[in-house]
Amino acid sequence: MDAATRDDAAVYRIDEGRALVVTLDFFTPIVDDPRDFGRIAAANALSDVYAMGGRPLFALNLLSFPRKLLSHGIAEEIVRGGAEKAAEAGIPVLGGHSIDDPEPKYGMVAVGEVDPAAILANDRARAGDDLVLTKPLGSGIVATAVKAGACPEEVLEEAVRTMARLNRGAAGAAVAAGARAATDVTGYGLTGHLGNMMAASGTSARIEAGAVPAMGGVAGLIAAGHVPGGTRRNRADSASRVNHDPGVPEATRILLADAQTSGGLLIAIAAGRTPELLRELAARGETGAVIGGVGAGRAGRIEVVA
């Protein structure tokens, strides 16, 4: 794949019918429970393979952890959570690497394979496609509230379930329905990743603000001021290419730029095949919201309508 398109993973063709998909991702804890942190970090790393339409083959651990705390069992719980999520994905964890670091970090190298003819690249969206999002937004807001000790337990539980959910079913549905393009929504937020997809594809996008799903309780956390620095940077970085209708609420504008962890897939699919995609998602126990569409306007431009 062309690195200039900012796609989700590296793809290396082996032969006419097979290509390797390789990626890595790691980050600092976003929840207090070490096992949940491991599960979320593993799902997040594997997501880039799924976002390319690929199937994971194996993973390697990446762990930074303070040596003086190794006897507390925390590192073991983090790695255990990651191993559980890898097992759910049907793959082994074949070792990895660790270093002494005062600030814990965990993630994985994920290696998968894909049929070169069925890659879900981010430069293949076309005018007339629908845009379908498979997970609600708001994990960055929740993580910030957790750090402040201000996140209600039920809100956190929903966010953990969402972040720890593999994008395997969503990827399988996208491939089965004949989708052309996809990306996962992570650190750049919805508008950031969508902007990259539109710029790579030479297209523009329209988002219907009211159709974008949000995690429960997130609106209240935004109102209380729990907005991460990464989300604020995303808004500033995308200001020149995202236009909001005056009627779009401020909370929604923040949500669209919220820096996600292990977010869902954003899928571009020919409008005539959208019903098939939604059926495929439902059959796999996944959700899908049609949040807008792709147009022929200025490449990378996003219009958010109320």
Secondary structure, DSSP 4 states (H G I P E B T S, - for coil): --GGG--SSEEEEEETTEEEEEEEEEE--SSS-HHHHHHHHHHHHHHHHHHTT-EEEEEEEEEEE-GGGGGGSHHHHHHHHHHHHHHHHT--EEEEEEEE-SS-EEEEEEEEEE-GGG--BTT---TTEEEEE-S-B-HHHHHHHHHTT---HHHHHHHHHHHHS-SHHHHHHHHHTT--EEEE--TTHHHHHHHHHHHHHT-EEEEEGGGS-B-TTHHHHHHTT---HHHHHHHHHHTTTEEE-TTS-HHHHHHHH---SS--EEEEEEGGGHHHHHHHHHHTT---EEEEEEESSSTT-EEEE-
